[in-house]
Amino acid sequence: MPASRNLFRRTLIIAALSAIASPAFAQWKPTRPINLIVPWAAGGSTDQVTRVTAAELEKALGQTIVIVNQPGASGAIGTKSALDAPKDGYTWTAGAAQDLGAYQALGSVNTSIKDWHLFLNVANVQVIGVNPTRPWKTAKELLDAMKAKPGQISVATAGVTSAGHAAMDEIVKATGVKYKEVSYDGGNPAVVAAVAGEADLTTQLAVEQADMIRGKRLRPLATVSDKAIELEGFGTIPSLSKDLPGFNAPANYFGIFLPKGVPDEVVKTVEKIWTEQMVKSEALKKYATSRGALFNPLAGQAAQTAVWPAVQVNAWNLHNSGKTKVAPDTVGIPKP
């Protein structure tokens, strides 16, 4: 009996030591290129930050990541492609989390934010950028003109779920102004349209307008936020709350999304890269500081928590403006 007890103890000790020595999960090593679908046109905010992030991930995974631009239906087409692809870990997508959270209410893709593993890289801020030939020098002047000419001043956006449209929804909610929306297949085409004078202005993201602002091809009037931003090579862009006291808007987080159902080892490997390496990425930091974005990599539950306020606000703004097929609370998004 004593010998049996000793053998049992030794077996337990060996098992315990093996558990300590073994990794908590099997490190995923992709054996072929990963397709990363950007559901917007090349050159826009999603495309920009996704290419920087993909290059960092390639180094960590030791595998090529192929960026596939698949614009259309305000991001819904590319997102659905990723959702419908085999759940083998080799097809990802990217974008703004608030867009991803609105598709189900819009009736464009039957998916919710909780159906995805979120890997956030930056938070972006929208900016009111006007064509420099237009007369408005401040946000107040522009808003006064919109009130005086309801529905006549044109705003270029990347469509109904885009950051530019979300910004105008917030402005309309706060002021009651009416405007004419001109939609394009991405943030970059919308910005180019404002520069070319096809539209009077754009409310797309600072990262999409940065070069045109520095080149004096767009005049920034305000951030669509309660916070000003410093844009490298330009200076301070004031917040809209300067002219609209009390105005605020939730952070618009961007990132890479993996549909739930992919192998656990894939998710845990990307989470490990995110929490140990992406949070220190100098390339992402440089991108953020040079283009007026906030560097803030998040994964797991922290990412879900961070994006939820913007998901709620965006979905209900779309509903209140008559663009959803169903009320957001019927698909798990209560009023903010």
C-alpha positions in Angstrom: 0.0 0.0 0.0 2.7 2.5 0.8 4.4 1.8 -2.5 1.1 2.4 -4.3 0.6 5.7 -2.4 4.1 6.8 -3.4 3.5 6.0 -7.0 0.2 7.8 -6.9 1.9 10.9 -5.4 4.7 10.8 -8.0 2.1 10.5 -10.8 0.3 13.6 -9.5 3.6 15.6 -9.2 4.6 14.7 -12.7 1.2 15.7 -14.1 1.3 19.0 -12.2 4.8 19.8 -13.4 3.8 18.9 -17.0 0.8 21.3 -16.8 3.1 24.1 -15.6 5.7 23.4 -18.3 3.1 23.2 -21.1 1.7 26.3 -22.8 -1.9 27.3 -22.0 -2.7 26.7 -25.7 -1.2 25.4 -28.9 0.5 28.3 -30.7 -1.2 28.7 -34.1 1.3 28.7 -37.0 -0.6 29.4 -40.3 0.5 27.3 -43.1 -0.8 29.4 -46.0 -1.6 33.2 -46.5 -4.4 34.8 -44.6 -7.0 36.8 -46.5 -7.9 40.0 -44.7 -11.0 41.6 -46.3 -11.2 45.4 -46.1 -14.9 46.1 -46.9 -14.1 49.6 -48.2 -12.1 51.1 -51.1 -8.3 51.4 -51.0 -6.9 54.5 -49.4 -9.6 55.0 -46.8 -9.3 54.9 -43.0 -9.9 51.1 -42.7 -7.5 50.4 -45.6 -4.8 52.6 -44.1 -4.7 51.3 -40.6 -5.3 47.7 -41.6 -2.2 47.6 -43.9 0.0 48.9 -41.0 -1.5 46.4 -38.6 -1.2 43.5 -41.2 2.5 44.2 -41.6 3.0 43.9 -37.9 1.0 40.7 -37.7 2.9 39.2 -40.6 6.2 39.5 -38.6 4.6 37.9 -35.6 2.9 35.0 -37.4 5.6 34.4 -40.0 3.0 34.3 -42.8 1.7 36.6 -45.5 -1.5 38.5 -45.0 -3.3 39.4 -48.3 -5.4 42.6 -48.1 -8.5 42.1 -50.3 -10.5 45.4 -50.9 -14.1 44.5 -51.3 -16.2 47.6 -51.1 -19.9 47.9 -51.5 -23.2 48.4 -49.5 -21.4 50.5 -46.9 -19.1 47.7 -45.8 -21.7 45.0 -45.7 -20.6 43.0 -48.8 -17.0 42.4 -47.6 -18.1 41.8 -44.0 -20.6 39.1 -45.2 -17.9 37.5 -47.3 -15.8 37.1 -44.1 -18.7 35.8 -42.2 -19.7 33.2 -44.8 -16.1 32.0 -45.4 -15.0 28.6 -43.9 -14.3 29.1 -40.2 -10.7 27.9 -40.5 -9.0 31.1 -39.3 -7.8 32.1 -42.8 -10.4 34.8 -43.6 -10.6 37.9 -41.5 -12.2 41.3 -42.0 -11.6 44.8 -40.7 -13.3 48.2 -40.1 -15.1 50.3 -37.6 -16.7 48.4 -34.8 -19.7 50.7 -34.7 -20.4 49.8 -38.4 -20.1 46.1 -37.6 -22.6 46.5 -34.8 -25.3 48.2 -37.0 -25.6 45.7 -39.9 -28.2 43.5 -38.2 -30.5 46.5 -37.5 -30.0 47.8 -41.0 -31.0 44.4 -42.4 -27.8 44.1 -44.5 -25.9 41.3 -42.7 -27.4 39.1 -40.1 -24.7 39.5 -37.5 -24.1 41.3 -34.2 -21.0 42.7 -32.6 -20.9 39.7 -30.2 -20.5 37.3 -33.1 -17.0 38.5 -33.6 -13.6 38.5 -31.8 -12.5 42.1 -31.8 -8.8 43.2 -32.1 -8.8 47.0 -31.9 -5.9 49.2 -33.0 -6.9 52.8 -33.0 -9.8 55.1 -32.1 -10.6 57.6 -34.8 -12.2 61.1 -34.7 -14.3 62.6 -37.4 -13.6 66.1 -38.7 -15.7 68.7 -40.5 -13.4 69.4 -43.5 -14.7 72.0 -46.0 -13.6 72.7 -49.6 -11.4 75.8 -49.2 -13.4 77.7 -51.9 -16.4 77.6 -49.6 -17.0 80.6 -47.3 -17.3 79.0 -43.9 -14.3 79.6 -41.5 -15.9 78.2 -38.3 -18.3 75.4 -37.4 -20.8 78.0 -36.2 -20.8 79.7 -39.6 -21.4 76.3 -41.3 -24.2 75.3 -39.0 -25.8 78.8 -39.4 -25.6 78.3 -43.2 -27.2 74.8 -43.0 -30.1 76.3 -41.0 -30.5 79.1 -43.5 -30.4 76.7 -46.5 -31.9 73.4 -45.3 -30.9 70.4 -47.5 -28.8 72.5 -49.8 -25.3 72.1 -48.4 -23.7 68.8 -49.6 -21.7 66.5 -47.4 -19.6 63.7 -48.9 -19.6 60.4 -46.8 -18.8 56.8 -47.3 -22.5 55.8 -47.0 -25.1 55.2 -44.3 -22.9 53.1 -41.9 -19.8 55.2 -42.4 -18.0 57.4 -39.9 -18.9 60.5 -41.9 -22.6 59.6 -41.9 -22.5 58.9 -38.1 -20.9 62.3 -37.6 -23.7 64.0 -39.4 -26.3 62.0 -37.5 -24.7 63.4 -34.3 -24.7 66.9 -35.6 -28.3 66.7 -36.8 -29.4 65.3 -33.4 -27.7 68.2 -31.6 -28.8 71.1 -34.0 -31.7 69.9 -36.2 -29.9 71.0 -39.4 -30.7 69.4 -42.7 -28.1 68.6 -45.4 -27.7 66.8 -48.7 -25.7 63.6 -48.5 -23.5 62.4 -51.3 -22.3 58.8 -50.8 -19.2 57.1 -52.0 -17.6 53.7 -51.7 -15.1 54.6 -49.1 -13.7 57.4 -47.0 -10.9 58.3 -49.4 -13.3 58.8 -52.4 -15.5 60.9 -50.2 -12.6 63.1 -49.1 -11.4 63.4 -52.7 -14.9 64.5 -53.7 -14.9 67.3 -51.2 -11.4 68.4 -52.4 -12.7 68.4 -56.0 -15.7 70.4 -55.1 -18.2 67.7 -55.9 -19.5 68.2 -52.4 -19.1 71.2 -50.1 -17.5 69.3 -47.3 -16.9 65.9 -45.7 -17.2 64.6 -42.2 -15.0 61.6 -42.6 -12.2 60.7 -40.2 -9.1 62.8 -39.5 -6.9 60.0 -40.7 -8.6 60.2 -44.1 -8.4 64.0 -44.4 -4.9 64.5 -42.8 -2.9 64.8 -46.0 -5.5 67.1 -47.6 -5.6 69.3 -44.5 -1.8 69.6 -44.4 -1.8 70.4 -48.1 -4.5 73.1 -47.6 -6.8 71.2 -49.9 -9.4 71.0 -47.1 -10.1 73.5 -44.3 -10.8 71.7 -41.0 -13.5 73.5 -38.9 -13.9 71.2 -35.9 -13.7 67.6 -34.7 -17.0 66.0 -34.3 -16.2 65.4 -30.6 -15.8 67.1 -27.3 -12.0 66.9 -27.7 -9.7 68.8 -29.9 -6.9 66.9 -31.7 -3.3 67.8 -32.6 -2.5 66.9 -36.2 1.1 66.6 -37.0 2.2 69.2 -39.6 -0.9 71.3 -39.1 -1.7 72.1 -35.5 -4.8 72.0 -33.4 -8.3 71.3 -34.8 -10.8 72.5 -32.2 -13.7 70.5 -31.0 -17.3 71.0 -32.0 -18.2 71.4 -28.4 -16.5 74.9 -28.6 -19.5 76.0 -30.6 -22.0 73.5 -29.3 -21.5 73.3 -25.5 -22.2 69.9 -24.1 -21.7 68.1 -27.5 -19.9 64.8 -27.3 -19.6 61.6 -29.3 -18.3 58.1 -28.3 -14.9 56.9 -29.5 -15.0 55.3 -33.0 -12.8 52.2 -32.7 -11.3 50.4 -35.6 -9.7 47.0 -35.8 -9.5 43.5 -37.2 -12.4 41.1 -36.7 -12.4 37.3 -36.6 -15.8 35.6 -36.7 -16.6 33.4 -33.8 -16.4 29.7 -34.7 -12.8 29.9 -35.9 -10.4 27.5 -34.0 -9.6 28.6 -30.5 -5.9 28.4 -31.1 -6.2 31.0 -33.8 -8.0 33.4 -31.5 -5.7 32.9 -28.6 -2.6 33.3 -30.8 -3.9 36.6 -32.1 -4.8 37.7 -28.6 -1.3 36.9 -27.4 0.2 39.0 -30.2 -2.2 41.8 -29.5 -1.6 42.0 -25.7 2.2 41.4 -25.9 3.3 43.0 -29.1 0.7 45.2 -30.8 0.4 47.4 -27.6 4.1 48.3 -28.2 3.9 48.7 -32.0 5.9 51.8 -33.0 4.5 51.5 -36.5 1.0 51.8 -35.2 1.9 54.6 -32.8 3.5 56.6 -35.7 0.5 56.1 -37.9 -1.8 57.3 -35.1 0.2 60.4 -34.1 0.8 61.4 -37.7 -2.9 61.2 -38.7 -4.9 62.4 -35.7 -5.9 59.1 -34.2 -5.7 57.6 -30.7 -3.4 54.6 -30.4 -5.2 52.1 -28.1 -4.9 48.4 -29.0 -7.5 46.3 -27.2 -8.7 42.7 -27.4 -11.1 40.3 -25.7 -13.8 41.6 -23.3 -12.0 44.9 -23.0 -12.5 45.5 -26.7 -16.2 44.6 -26.5 -16.7 47.0 -23.6 -14.8 49.8 -25.3 -16.9 49.7 -28.6 -20.3 49.3 -27.0 -21.2 53.0 -26.5 -20.5 53.8 -30.2 -22.4 50.7 -31.3 -25.5 51.9 -29.4 -25.3 55.5 -30.4 -24.7 54.7 -34.1 -27.5 52.1 -34.3 -30.1 54.3 -32.7 -29.0 57.3 -34.8 -29.5 55.2 -37.9 -32.9 54.1 -36.6 -34.1 57.6 -35.7 -33.2 58.8 -39.2 -35.3 56.0 -40.7 -32.5 53.9 -42.1 -32.9 50.6 -40.2 -35.1 47.7 -41.0 -35.8 46.9 -37.4 -35.5 48.7 -34.0 -32.0 48.1 -32.5 -33.5 46.9 -29.2 -35.1 44.0 -31.1 -31.6 42.7 -32.0 -30.0 43.3 -28.6 -29.0 46.9 -28.7 -30.8 48.9 -26.1 -31.0 52.7 -26.2 -27.9 54.4 -24.9 
